[in-house]
Amino acid sequence: MRIEWTDPAAVDLEGIKEYIARDSLAYAELTVFQIVALVERLEEYPRLGRSVPEYRQPNIRQVLYGHYRVIYRMSDELIEVLAVIHAARKNVLRRGTITRSLVGIIREKAATYGADEKAKRLTKKHK
């Protein structure tokens, strides 16, 4: 199994490092190192994470590190890391709509990398 970090996921990780480094460069580097190490474990154990409930697709999964969710897509030969987001970024329901939800974030990132039509339909109603 091969792992690929999408550009948006790499940007997410760099943003996390920059944010934490405001207080502690050492802790920022440690956090990034541990997130990367967790992702590397997916090579041997691709089903280590659980399905992302907001996405409802068995091949879209997440692993957790501290307050961060690492969201990835599995295929037969490849694991694509789609996003690394803070767990506090949850769906916020307001009068039947979801504002800047995790579903929207995943949809944006997955669209660049070939999300299937069913996934687009599932997330379309949450725009």
SULNOR-V83589 format. One record per helix or strand. SS is the DSSP state (h for helix, s for strand). FROM is the first residue (numbers start at 0). TO is the last residue. Records with the same first field share a line. If there is no record, write none. Layout:
SS->FROM-TO / FROM-TO
This chain:
s->1-4 / 49-50 / 59-64 / 67-73 / 77-85 / 92-93 / 96-97
h->6-20 / 24-40 / 101-111 / 116-123
